[in-house]
Amino acid sequence: MKLSLPAWLLSSLLAPVLLAAIFVWSRAGESLDMANHEGMELSQALLWSRQPAAVLRVQPNPPGLYTRLLAAGFKVFDLSAASARLFSLVSATAMLVAIGWLLRQVVGTCGSLMGGTLLFSAHGMLSLAMAALPGLPAISWALVSVALVYEPSRPPHWIRLFLSGAVWAFAINLDPSAWLFGPAFLVLVFCEWGWKAVVRGLGFWMPGFVATSLVIALTAPTLNWKLLLGVLPQAGLEPAFHWNALPSNPGLLLAALCGELYLVRRKAPAPLLFALVWLATVSLPTGVRPQSGIAQFYVPLAILGAIGFASMFSDAITAFRSSSSQSANNKSRSSPNRNGLNALGAITIFAFWVGFAVPDFVSDLTQLNHLPNVKRDGFCLSIRQYAPATHWCYTRFPEYAFAGDVLLPPEVIGTPSKLFEHDPANESALKVVQWYQPEQLLLAGNMEMQNSAWVSWMTNDYVLVYQAGQKELWVSRRLHPAPIPPPNALLQKLGL
């Protein structure tokens, strides 16, 4: 039994409404940093909005579509992470609706709701849905592209095919991780339509893809031929997802296994191969960032898990409701043992989900609510105090630079691994700093301040204005900063 369209839409929007409520409740728009690398993305977009020519020096790749969208949002809306995180939230909502539409074609009734529930109760997915990172939005719009064309047994109208190609081009230009979704997409439509219908469908799909890719590439600041097909993924040494994260989600794994068994029993190869090929692709060493890999892995598992739980729950309810009438007619269309197994399977999945996923979800909620707030953080307030007279700032903590409304040099944004991870002595970073002469330096006391070259260079030109934990904020003397008073200054002033 499938839900009517209004009822399906209502059930698909329950999870997005919950996400929006969490976004408002946790004040996610004012949080300092919600995920790794978020500060780099925001700082690059800020640099693009202020000095587009400087962004072209970012290496190894030029700024992509995601950076340009964030920069445009900074100009239209206020300069804060809220607009960037709202885009991620809207993209997550689009993903949930797309998953709901795909599941409605397979299991109906409660599958749409279960897909979003299983997905965003997985550890880390809640913050990822709101973080200013391109990975989840790219996957979301790739799923929307699939939902636009998914029709069992036959291709849809040509307009939907054209729109699907356009949305796919938009997705892969947001982030190269969307390419990992391509083989599963092709397998799905091939199993449903056959190769002849797929070839005919490509005649309408490809124009939408090519036209959108051309528009994105031609509106870029420099014409880069990679942009015609999206930023191609580069080979890496590790897979996008690490399997050691799976034991913390036994309910999701059990539900996904039940979903596989259900699809095998119903002889439905298309959704089964779609999920399995996607899981296999994301397990390859593609060099995709870990945040994208987590989402890429959890989404197909959530789809299989929703199919497994919804099929067991629906079959058990249907069987129990009809058991009395079947007994009266002395007939049995389904085995009592199978009915009991379905009920036991649904109860077990629910118990594992409550026992493992719900605590993770509560933990994620608590973490979101306790993230540092940019309006109350001492470093953010101190950086912003000197921001009007600051041209450049250097730090290995880009989230503080963005929150303080100051620019990072493009060399720091583009190759942080080269400057920080592969340069223990910080000599490359020091050369960048000496070249730009930044007005503010937010340094790590256990890193730069342990280097004698840094200390000797800074001593005469910078003043320590704020210190907390292992971080120190130094401001150029040209800005006439107020230094931190000596530890006993306040006591002496009080005569103690």
C-alpha positions in Angstrom: 0.0 0.0 0.0 1.3 3.4 -1.0 0.5 6.7 0.5 -1.4 9.3 -1.5 0.7 12.1 -2.8 -0.3 14.7 -0.1 0.2 12.1 2.7 3.6 11.1 1.3 4.6 14.7 1.1 3.5 15.3 4.6 5.5 12.3 5.9 8.6 13.3 3.9 8.5 16.8 5.4 8.4 15.7 9.0 12.1 15.1 9.2 13.0 18.4 7.5 10.8 20.3 9.9 12.6 18.6 12.8 15.9 19.5 11.3 14.8 23.2 11.0 13.6 23.2 14.6 17.0 21.8 15.7 18.8 24.4 13.6 16.9 27.2 15.3 17.1 25.7 18.8 20.8 25.0 18.7 21.6 28.5 17.2 23.6 26.7 14.6 24.0 30.0 12.6 26.1 31.4 15.5 28.2 28.4 16.2 32.0 28.8 15.7 32.7 25.5 13.8 30.4 22.5 13.2 32.8 20.2 11.3 36.4 19.9 10.1 37.4 22.1 7.2 34.3 24.2 7.5 36.5 27.2 8.5 38.5 26.8 5.3 35.4 26.7 3.1 34.0 29.9 4.8 37.3 31.7 4.7 37.7 31.0 1.0 34.2 32.3 0.2 34.9 35.4 2.3 38.1 36.0 0.3 36.1 35.5 -2.9 33.5 38.1 -1.8 36.2 40.7 -0.9 39.1 40.0 -3.3 38.2 37.7 -6.2 41.6 38.2 -7.8 43.4 36.8 -4.7 41.2 33.6 -4.8 42.7 32.7 -8.2 46.0 32.1 -6.3 44.4 29.3 -4.3 46.1 26.1 -5.1 45.9 23.4 -6.3 42.4 24.0 -7.6 40.6 27.2 -8.4 37.4 28.1 -6.4 34.5 25.9 -7.3 30.8 26.6 -7.6 30.2 26.0 -3.9 32.6 28.8 -3.0 31.0 31.2 -5.5 27.5 30.4 -4.1 28.6 31.1 -0.5 30.3 34.4 -1.6 27.1 35.5 -3.3 25.2 34.6 -0.1 27.5 36.8 1.9 26.8 39.8 -0.4 23.0 39.3 -0.4 22.6 38.3 3.2 24.7 39.2 6.3 28.3 38.0 6.6 27.9 35.0 8.9 27.9 31.3 8.6 24.1 31.2 8.9 23.5 31.6 5.2 26.0 28.9 4.3 24.5 26.5 6.8 21.0 27.3 5.7 22.0 26.1 2.2 23.2 22.8 3.6 19.9 22.5 5.6 17.9 23.2 2.4 20.0 20.6 0.6 19.4 18.1 3.4 15.7 18.7 3.1 15.8 18.1 -0.6 17.7 14.8 0.1 15.0 13.7 2.5 12.2 14.4 0.0 14.1 12.6 -2.7 14.7 9.6 -0.5 11.1 9.6 0.4 10.1 9.6 -3.2 12.4 6.7 -4.1 11.2 4.7 -1.1 7.6 5.4 -1.9 8.1 3.5 -5.2 9.4 0.4 -3.4 7.7 0.0 0.1 5.2 2.9 0.4 3.5 3.4 3.8 6.2 4.2 6.3 9.3 3.9 4.2 9.5 7.6 3.4 9.6 8.5 7.1 11.9 5.7 8.1 14.6 6.7 5.6 15.2 10.1 7.0 14.9 8.8 10.6 17.6 6.2 10.1 19.8 8.5 8.2 19.9 11.5 10.5 20.0 9.5 13.7 23.4 8.1 12.6 26.3 9.5 14.5 27.6 12.7 12.9 24.9 13.2 10.3 23.0 15.8 12.2 25.9 18.3 12.4 26.9 17.4 8.8 23.4 18.4 7.6 24.0 21.9 8.9 27.7 22.3 8.3 29.0 24.7 5.6 30.6 21.9 3.6 29.9 21.0 -0.1 29.8 17.2 0.4 26.3 16.7 1.7 24.7 19.3 -0.6 26.3 17.6 -3.6 25.0 14.2 -2.6 21.6 15.7 -1.9 21.2 17.2 -5.3 22.5 14.1 -7.0 19.7 12.2 -5.2 17.2 14.8 -6.4 18.5 14.1 -10.0 17.8 10.4 -9.5 14.3 11.0 -8.0 13.4 13.2 -11.0 13.8 10.3 -13.4 13.0 7.3 -11.3 10.0 5.5 -12.8 9.8 1.7 -12.5 9.7 0.0 -15.9 9.7 3.1 -18.1 11.5 6.5 -18.6 9.7 9.6 -17.5 8.8 12.6 -19.6 11.6 14.3 -21.5 11.3 17.5 -19.4 12.2 15.5 -16.2 15.1 13.9 -18.0 16.4 17.3 -19.0 16.0 18.7 -15.5 17.7 15.6 -14.0 20.8 16.2 -16.2 20.9 19.9 -15.2 20.6 19.0 -11.5 23.3 16.3 -11.8 25.7 18.9 -13.4 24.9 21.3 -10.5 25.7 18.5 -8.0 29.0 17.4 -9.4 30.2 21.0 -9.6 29.4 21.6 -5.9 31.7 18.8 -4.9 33.5 15.9 -6.8 32.1 13.4 -4.3 28.9 13.3 -6.4 30.8 11.4 -9.1 30.8 8.4 -6.7 27.0 8.3 -7.1 27.2 7.9 -10.9 27.7 4.1 -11.3 24.8 3.4 -8.9 22.6 5.9 -10.9 23.4 4.1 -14.2 22.8 0.7 -12.7 19.4 1.8 -11.4 18.0 3.1 -14.7 19.5 0.3 -16.7 17.8 -2.3 -14.5 14.5 -0.5 -14.6 14.3 0.6 -18.3 16.7 -1.6 -20.3 19.7 -0.4 -22.4 17.6 0.8 -25.3 15.4 3.1 -23.2 18.5 4.3 -21.3 20.1 5.3 -24.6 17.0 7.1 -25.7 16.7 8.8 -22.3 20.3 10.1 -22.6 19.2 12.0 -25.6 17.3 14.3 -23.3 19.4 14.0 -20.2 22.7 14.9 -21.8 21.6 18.3 -23.1 20.5 19.4 -19.6 23.8 18.2 -18.2 26.0 19.8 -20.9 24.1 23.1 -20.9 24.3 23.5 -17.1 28.0 22.5 -17.1 28.8 25.1 -19.8 26.9 27.8 -17.9 28.9 27.1 -14.7 32.2 26.9 -16.5 31.7 30.0 -18.6 30.6 32.1 -15.6 33.7 31.1 -13.7 36.4 33.7 -13.3 38.8 31.7 -15.4 37.7 29.1 -18.0 38.9 25.8 -16.6 38.0 22.8 -18.8 37.7 20.6 -15.7 34.6 22.7 -14.8 32.8 21.4 -17.9 32.5 18.0 -16.2 32.8 19.1 -12.7 36.0 19.0 -10.7 37.2 15.5 -11.4 38.0 13.4 -8.3 41.6 12.7 -7.7 42.9 9.3 -6.7 43.8 9.0 -3.0 45.3 6.4 -0.8 42.3 5.7 1.5 38.6 5.0 0.9 36.1 7.8 1.5 34.6 5.8 4.4 36.3 4.0 7.2 34.5 0.7 8.2 35.4 1.0 11.9 32.5 3.6 12.2 29.9 0.9 11.5 29.9 -1.1 14.8 28.3 2.0 16.5 25.2 1.6 14.2 24.1 -2.0 14.6 20.4 -1.1 14.2 21.1 0.5 10.8 23.2 -2.5 9.7 20.6 -5.0 10.7 17.8 -3.0 9.0 19.9 -2.7 5.8 20.5 -6.5 5.8 16.8 -7.1 6.2 16.2 -4.7 3.3 18.6 -6.7 1.1 16.8 -9.9 2.0 13.4 -8.4 1.2 14.5 -7.1 -2.2 16.0 -10.5 -3.0 12.8 -12.3 -2.0 10.7 -9.9 -4.0 13.1 -10.2 -7.0 13.6 -6.4 -7.2 17.2 -6.1 -8.5 17.1 -2.4 -9.3 17.0 -0.8 -5.8 19.2 -3.6 -4.4 21.9 -3.2 -7.0 21.6 0.6 -6.7 22.4 0.6 -3.0 25.1 -2.2 -3.3 26.9 -0.5 -6.1 26.9 2.8 -4.3 28.3 1.2 -1.2 31.0 -0.6 -3.2 32.0 2.6 -5.0 32.3 4.7 -1.9 34.5 2.0 -0.4 37.1 2.5 -3.1 40.2 4.6 -2.5 38.9 7.8 -4.2 40.5 10.5 -2.1 37.1 12.0 -1.2 37.0 14.0 2.1 35.9 12.0 5.1 32.8 14.1 5.7 31.5 13.3 2.2 32.4 9.6 2.7 30.3 9.3 5.8 27.3 10.7 4.1 27.9 8.7 0.9 28.0 5.5 3.0 25.1 6.2 5.4 22.6 7.2 2.7 22.4 3.8 0.8 22.4 2.0 4.2 19.5 4.2 5.3 17.6 3.4 2.1 18.1 -0.3 2.5 17.3 -0.1 6.2 14.1 1.8 5.6 13.0 -0.9 3.1 13.9 -3.6 5.6 12.0 -2.1 8.5 9.0 -0.9 6.6 8.5 -4.2 4.8 8.7 -6.2 8.0 6.5 -3.9 9.9 3.9 -3.6 7.1 3.9 -7.4 6.4 3.5 -8.2 10.1 0.6 -5.7 10.6 -1.2 -6.9 7.5 -0.8 -10.5 8.5 -2.0 -10.0 12.0 -5.0 -7.9 10.8 -6.1 -10.6 8.4 -5.3 -13.6 10.6 -8.8 -13.8 12.0 -10.6 -13.8 8.6 -8.1 -16.3 7.3 -8.8 -18.6 10.3 -12.5 -18.4 9.7 -12.0 -19.5 6.1 -9.5 -22.1 7.2 -7.0 -20.7 4.8 -3.5 -19.3 5.4 -1.9 -17.2 2.7 1.2 -16.6 4.9 3.0 -18.8 7.3 2.5 -18.0 11.0 6.2 -18.5 11.5 6.9 -15.9 8.8 4.5 -13.5 10.5 6.3 -14.0 13.8 9.7 -13.5 12.2 8.6 -10.3 10.6 7.3 -9.0 13.9 10.4 -10.1 15.7 12.6 -8.5 13.1 10.8 -5.2 13.2 10.9 -5.2 17.0 14.7 -6.1 17.0 15.5 -3.3 14.6 13.6 -0.8 16.6 15.2 -2.0 19.8 18.7 -1.7 18.3 17.9 1.7 17.0 16.6 2.9 20.3 19.6 1.4 22.1 22.3 2.7 19.9 21.1 5.4 17.5 19.0 7.4 19.9 21.8 7.9 22.4 24.1 9.0 19.5 21.4 11.4 18.3 21.0 12.8 21.8 24.8 13.1 22.0 24.9 15.0 18.7 22.1 17.3 20.0 24.1 18.1 23.2 27.2 18.7 21.2 25.4 21.1 18.9 24.0 23.0 21.8 27.4 23.4 23.5 29.4 24.6 20.5 31.3 27.9 21.0 29.2 30.9 20.1 30.9 33.5 17.9 29.1 36.3 19.8 30.6 35.3 23.1 33.9 33.8 22.2 36.9 35.9 23.4 39.1 35.3 20.4 36.3 36.1 17.9 35.5 39.3 19.8 39.2 40.3 20.0 39.8 39.7 16.3 36.7 41.6 15.3 37.8 44.5 17.5 40.8 45.1 15.2 39.2 43.9 12.0 38.5 47.4 10.5 42.3 48.1 10.3 43.2 44.5 9.3 44.1 43.5 5.8 45.4 40.0 6.5 45.3 37.5 9.3 47.4 34.4 9.8 46.1 31.3 11.7 45.8 27.6 11.5 42.3 28.0 13.0 40.4 29.5 10.0 37.0 29.4 11.8 38.2 32.2 14.1 39.4 34.3 11.2 36.0 34.0 9.4 34.1 34.7 12.7 36.3 37.8 13.2 35.6 39.1 9.7 39.3 39.1 8.5 40.9 37.5 5.5 43.4 34.7 5.3 46.1 34.7 2.6 45.2 32.4 -0.3 48.3 30.3 0.2 47.0 29.4 3.7 43.5 28.6 2.5 44.6 26.5 -0.5 47.3 24.3 0.9 46.9 24.0 4.7 48.3 20.4 4.6 51.5 21.6 3.0 51.9 24.5 5.5 50.9 22.7 8.7 50.9 19.0 8.4 54.0 18.5 6.3 56.0 21.3 7.8 56.6 20.5 11.5 59.1 23.5 11.8 56.5 25.9 10.4 59.2 27.4 8.1 56.9 27.6 5.0 54.2 29.2 7.1 56.6 31.8 8.4 57.7 32.7 4.9 54.0 33.3 4.0 53.5 35.5 7.1 56.7 37.5 6.4 55.5 38.1 2.8 52.0 39.3 3.7 52.9 41.1 7.0 49.4 40.3 8.5 48.1 42.6 11.2 46.8 39.8 13.3 48.3 36.4 14.2 46.3 33.7 16.0 48.9 31.2 16.9 49.1 27.9 18.7 51.3 28.2 21.8 52.5 24.6 21.4 53.4 25.1 17.6 54.5 28.4 16.3 55.5 29.8 19.7 57.9 26.8 20.2 59.8 27.9 17.1 62.7 30.4 17.8 62.4 31.9 14.3 58.8 32.8 14.9 59.5 34.2 18.3 62.4 36.4 17.2 60.5 37.8 14.2 57.4 38.6 16.2 58.9 40.1 19.4 59.4 43.7 18.1 56.5 44.0 15.7 53.5 42.3 17.5 51.8 42.6 20.9 50.0 39.8 22.7 46.4 41.0 23.2 44.5 37.8 24.2 45.4 34.4 25.4 43.3 31.3 26.4 44.3 27.7 26.5 47.0 26.9 23.9 46.0 29.9 21.6 47.5 33.3 21.5 46.3 36.4 19.6 49.1 38.8 18.5 48.3 42.2 16.9 50.7 44.4 14.9 52.0 47.4 16.8 50.8 49.5 13.8 47.3 49.1 15.1 48.3 50.4 18.6 46.8 47.4 20.4 46.3 47.3 24.2 48.5 44.5 25.5 47.4 42.0 28.1 48.2 43.4 31.6 50.8 41.5 33.7 49.3 38.7 35.8 49.6 40.7 39.1 48.6 44.1 37.6 45.0 43.9 38.8 46.0 42.8 42.3 48.5 45.7 42.6 45.9 48.2 41.4 43.6 47.0 44.2 46.4 47.2 46.7 46.4 43.4 47.4 
